[in-house]
Amino acid sequence: MFHAPWAGPIAQLPVAAIVLVAVGLFIVLLAENCRIPVDDPNTHLELTMIHEVMVLDHSGPLFGIVLYGAAVKLFVLAALVGHVIAPFHTPWPALDWALFVVQVLGLAALIGVVESVMARLQMRHVPMLLIAACLLCGLAFLMLLR
């Protein structure tokens, strides 16, 4: 976190740690934004109705702001995951922005594929999924310490 992007030879790139952190952060992205593997529509009637009422209580511009906040959260987490997967710095800022847009669009397509392919997890499996994400990131941290 406190180092510059990797500038050494490609053979010394910590690929395993980067993959573990990317998978862990991708799981967190899916869980934090209530995407399909984590979201359970059966509980919308009982458990999450309190939250749904807070969202549905707004209309017009205020409802748009709530939806915009959810979109910004998804964008920020996608940008974080994209920068972990492939940090890039070129001498041309326009190329940096183009690569960034490609990364975010690629992650959006990956989220769509995961939502289309995976079934919803039972709610009792969601904590294990989040623990697995935490363990993946912790293992990557230990790999970088060696």
C-alpha positions in Angstrom: 0.0 0.0 0.0 2.9 2.4 0.7 5.0 1.4 -2.2 5.1 2.7 -5.7 3.8 0.4 -8.5 6.0 -2.5 -9.2 9.1 -1.4 -11.1 11.3 -4.5 -11.0 11.7 -7.2 -13.5 8.6 -9.1 -14.5 10.0 -12.4 -13.1 9.9 -10.9 -9.6 6.3 -9.8 -9.8 4.3 -11.2 -6.9 1.6 -12.7 -9.1 0.2 -15.1 -6.5 -0.3 -12.4 -4.0 -1.9 -10.1 -6.5 -4.3 -12.8 -7.6 -5.3 -13.6 -4.0 -5.9 -10.0 -3.2 -7.9 -9.4 -6.4 -10.1 -12.4 -5.7 -10.7 -11.3 -2.1 -11.5 -7.8 -3.1 -13.8 -9.0 -5.9 -15.7 -11.1 -3.4 -16.0 -8.0 -1.1 -17.2 -6.0 -4.1 -20.0 -8.5 -4.8 -21.0 -8.7 -1.2 -20.9 -4.9 -0.5 -23.0 -4.1 -3.5 -25.5 -6.9 -2.9 -24.9 -8.7 -6.2 -26.5 -12.0 -7.1 -24.2 -14.6 -5.3 -24.8 -12.8 -2.0 -28.2 -11.2 -2.4 -31.2 -13.3 -1.3 -34.5 -12.0 -2.6 -36.5 -14.3 -0.3 -35.4 -12.3 2.7 -36.6 -9.0 1.2 -40.0 -9.6 2.7 -38.8 -10.2 6.2 -35.2 -9.1 7.0 -34.4 -6.3 4.7 -37.7 -4.5 4.6 -36.5 -1.9 7.0 -33.7 -0.9 4.6 -36.0 -1.2 1.6 -38.5 1.2 3.2 -35.8 3.7 3.8 -34.9 3.6 0.1 -38.5 3.4 -1.2 -39.6 6.2 1.1 -37.9 8.6 -1.3 -39.1 9.6 -4.7 -37.9 11.8 -7.5 -34.5 13.5 -7.0 -33.9 12.0 -3.6 -34.4 8.5 -4.9 -32.0 9.3 -7.7 -29.4 10.4 -5.2 -29.8 7.0 -3.3 -29.3 5.1 -6.5 -26.4 7.4 -7.5 -24.8 6.6 -4.1 -25.0 2.9 -4.8 -23.5 3.4 -8.3 -20.6 5.4 -6.9 -19.9 2.7 -4.3 -19.8 0.1 -7.1 -17.5 2.4 -9.2 -15.1 3.1 -6.3 -14.7 -0.6 -5.4 -14.4 -1.6 -9.1 -11.6 1.0 -9.5 -9.8 -0.3 -6.4 -10.0 -3.9 -7.7 -8.9 -2.8 -11.2 -5.9 -0.9 -9.8 -4.9 -3.9 -7.7 -5.1 -6.3 -10.7 -3.2 -4.1 -13.1 -1.6 -0.9 -11.8 -0.4 1.1 -14.8 1.4 4.4 -15.3 2.3 5.5 -18.8 3.8 8.8 -19.8 0.5 9.7 -21.6 -2.4 10.6 -19.2 -5.0 10.0 -22.0 -3.7 6.4 -22.3 -4.0 6.0 -18.5 -7.6 7.1 -18.6 -8.4 4.8 -21.6 -6.9 1.8 -19.8 -8.8 2.7 -16.6 -12.1 2.8 -18.6 -11.3 -0.5 -20.1 -10.5 -2.0 -16.7 -13.8 -0.8 -15.2 -15.8 -1.9 -18.2 -14.1 -5.3 -18.0 -14.9 -5.6 -14.3 -18.5 -4.7 -15.0 -18.7 -7.4 -17.7 -17.1 -9.9 -15.2 -19.7 -8.9 -12.5 -22.4 -9.5 -15.1 -21.0 -13.0 -16.0 -20.8 -13.9 -12.3 -24.4 -12.8 -11.8 -25.5 -14.8 -14.8 -23.6 -18.0 -14.1 -23.7 -18.4 -10.3 -26.8 -19.2 -8.3 -27.6 -17.3 -5.1 -25.9 -18.6 -2.0 -27.9 -19.5 1.0 -27.7 -16.9 3.7 -25.8 -19.2 6.0 -23.0 -19.5 3.5 -22.4 -15.8 3.0 -20.3 -15.3 6.2 -18.1 -18.2 5.1 -17.6 -16.5 1.8 -16.6 -13.2 3.5 -14.2 -15.1 5.8 -12.7 -16.7 2.8 -12.1 -13.3 1.2 -10.5 -12.1 4.4 -8.3 -15.2 4.6 -7.2 -14.8 0.9 -6.1 -11.2 1.5 -4.4 -12.2 4.8 -2.5 -15.0 3.0 -1.5 -12.6 0.2 -0.1 -10.2 2.9 1.9 -13.1 4.5 3.2 -14.0 1.0 4.4 -10.4 0.5 6.1 -10.4 3.9 8.5 -13.2 3.2 
